Amino acid sequence: MIEPANLREGALADGHFSLDFGVLSLASAAIATFGLLENSVAVIIGAMIVAPLTRPIGALAFAAIDGDPRGLRRAALTLALGSGIAIAFAILVTRLFALPTLGSEITSRSQPDLLDLGVALAAGAVAGFARIRPSIAGAVAGTAIAVALMPPLCVVGIGIAHLNGTLALGSLLLFLTNLFGIMLASMIVFVVAGYAHVLRARSGLLWTALALAVIVVPLALSTGQLLRQARLESELRSALLSGTVTFHRADLLGASFDWVASPPLAHLLVRSQEPISPGQVRALEAFAKAHTGTDFKLVLDVSPITRVEDEPSPSPTPSVTPSAIPSPSPASST
């Protein structure tokens, strides 16, 4: 285990804003923003690995339990600068490209729930343990992937650029959930490992826990909303499949939902032998509202069915050889 003096020295260094931190913040913001706009999971994961934001968060956690207000202010300022770089870059790039639609990787970060808090707490515990056990420092990369910090900040910028308050506030809530979840779990690990006395750490633990308790309220509401949305999705599928003539003649291959849109958008992948008209879609929307109590905008991608089967080979035509043709008799030639 690392010596307390070395842990304090490392935390102080991580709390300072440096050129390296600024460059990595800008680079990870660029990777995350482009990955979000491209809706590319692999690119977004790359941004999580590059992002240096866990360093000032760790410094915040240690300064809070160590009773170091100067170190706390310094680390908070460094984190704020890194976050500001990410949000500003995302706003600039989103304005520059002006993409009209938002991919699922963007909208999925607008509705954090209690499961996200659980991930943040577990990741914070791993991050704190990795700080006091340098032999497992390699786990920090996996922790950075598990709990995203840079992508939610970039989504905040994308939401601001699109003047979408729901998207910006939802992703900001996700970032704050990860921030305080990592902080609290790391602080508990430091205290349990004996790097700070409980009495000295009590104030920092209390304020962090109170901040997290405030965040839990909207997370609980969001969790209830997600459960309601899952129920409505199930009811919509069931109603369409069992109660409409359209889906007696067609197959529903898949469905995706955009709950940020108003009204909620249900994107259905359908396979059908017959074309589906806009009038049928309007009737399906009215039917869906009557059975779920919710307005849905239905968009159907219809794939026609083409029947292809092996045909039997045609019967061979008997061949006629010259020897089989009777020669004309001498009498007939006259």
Protein Blocks (a to p, Z undefined) as FASTA:
>chain_A
ZZfklmmmmmmmmmpccfklmmmmmmmmmmmmmmmmnopaklmmmmmmmpmklmmmmmmm
mmmmnopaklmmmmmmmmmmmmmmmmmmmmmmmmmnopabdcfklmmmmmccfklmmmmm
mmmmmmmmmmmmmklmmmmmmmmmmpcfklmmmmmmmmmmnopaklmmmmmmmmmmmmmm
mmmmmmmmmmmnopacfklmmmmmmmmmmmmmmmmmmmmmmmmmmmmmmmmmmmmmmmmm
mmcfklmmbccfbdcddfkbccdddddddddfbdcdfklmmmmmmmmmmmnopacddddd
ddddddddddddddddddddfklpccddfklmZZ
